[in-house]
């Protein structure tokens, strides 16, 4: 068994924390885990990309183009930027909440329409695009990644046990953050069934 996960977004969205939660959950189940990261100016909405691989025998953190099983895109344009990791065997879950950069705000670059992004990714693999941020905001804006993880788990796209993911949250976050993240994870599962 080998599972390749791409988590992409912009700085401040919690993508790196999310990769640690999933990594810890996989280690709880005894898998080898490799995490690699590519960071832009992560404090200032720069691109953040996490490669997470786990399985019986995994030696390199890098995921080759077309080899992702799942992409969790916390920001829609970043899904497009990292589409090269997707193929027919992949599944993509995209947060339909754009975060504009300085260049799109001043009109130097055009931010793609959400429909264009969904269509482009949909030509490669199945895609679910929802405003997960709106749902996370009802709990706490910082629970976005865990909510999306719950959604992916609810769809049967994450080959880990629920208890392991709960344990991954506990191992990664401070205790005062556990409860709201458990709620976000459960809300994600509910959303996947709607």
Secondary structure, DSSP 8 states (H G I E B T S, - for coil): -EEEEEEEEETTS-HHHHHHHHHHHHHHTT-EEEEEEEESSGGGT-EEEEEEEEESS---S---TT--SEEEESSHHHHHHTGGG--TT-EEEEE------HHHHTTSS----HHHHHHHHHTTSEEEEE-HHHHHHHH-GGGHHHHHHHHHHHTT-S-S-HHHHHHHHHHHS-GGGHHHHHHHHHHHHHHHH-
